[in-house]
Amino acid sequence: MKTTILINCPDQTGIVCAVTGFIHTHGGNIIYLDQHVDKQANVFFMRLESDFDTDTFKIAVFKEEFESVLSKTYDMHWRLYTDEVKPKMALFVSKYNHCLYDLLTRYKSGELKVEIPFIISNHKDLEYIGEQFDIPYYHIPVTKETKISAEKEQLRLLQAHQINFIVLARYMQIISANLIGHYTNKIINIHHSFLPAFAGAKPYHAAFERGVKIIGATSHYVTEDLDAGPIIEQDVTTVSHSHTIKDFITKGRDLEKIVLSRAVRLHVEGKTMVYNNKTVIFT
């Protein structure tokens, strides 16, 4: 069995030795280790991948002893994942289909090691995509008057299917504090990187008028501060005076697909750690 452990704690001597020694005494073979120290905040971060004999490894015992022997000693925040369990990912979408198609294609090809129990949308426009990929599609309309009841229905579905995290594949609704509270650092969003310079309904048009030379996309965890959550992944591409607004939009959507898929993969593979509204990304 392959396990991945993510750790952060106050920086101090002996942490690496203690953790690697603990894994060795429990019959584990470390196949990957990476670490980082934020010297300003005096915080230590580490990610380890280890192999254990499936026949003898008892994950419940391991977790209990790790907590009592290491976590309490070093004041650790830690998480453990195994390759035997695929996380359950819910997709939220509105009318744009590019990110949804891209994620579902990667899922079907086996590139994304997840389960997708359903798609939620506030519009019916993309229901045919759910049918194409044989994934249930729930149309939950959202208006000013129905927003609270719509969110209750969303939350009911999320909890009923034991969803681990949510991806907003161009879902054009603001997520409430209540839903964020249930899925803190587990809701991934994607948007263009023109903010805050070119906010509003037509950022590509505004950027075109300004004559920008690069355009980009940003994927981040959702917080109550709109589009200001911890950044997971970003990328840019160049543009010039020869490009039209249509070219800007096409290039932007290509970036959105790539950046969102990278962010989702980093999350699924346990390579993201959030601290003080920033991320440490292990690659």
Salt bridges, closest charged atoms under 4 A:
GLU49 OE1 - LYS2 NZ 3.31
GLU49 OE2 - ARG47 NH1 2.83
GLU65 OE1 - HIS26 NE2 2.58
ASP102 OD2 - ARG106 NE 2.73
GLU111 OE2 - ARG106 NH1 2.73
GLU111 OE2 - ARG265 NH2 3.13
GLU153 OE2 - ARG156 NH2 2.78
ASP227 OD1 - HIS191 NE2 3.82
ASP227 OD1 - HIS220 NE2 3.64
GLU233 OE2 - ARG262 NH1 3.11
ASP235 OD2 - ARG262 NH1 3.09
ASP254 OD1 - LYS257 NZ 3.58
GLU256 OE1 - HIS98 NE2 2.66
GLU256 OE1 - ARG170 NH1 3.02
GLU269 OE2 - ARG265 NE 3.95
GLU269 OE1 - LYS271 NZ 3.20
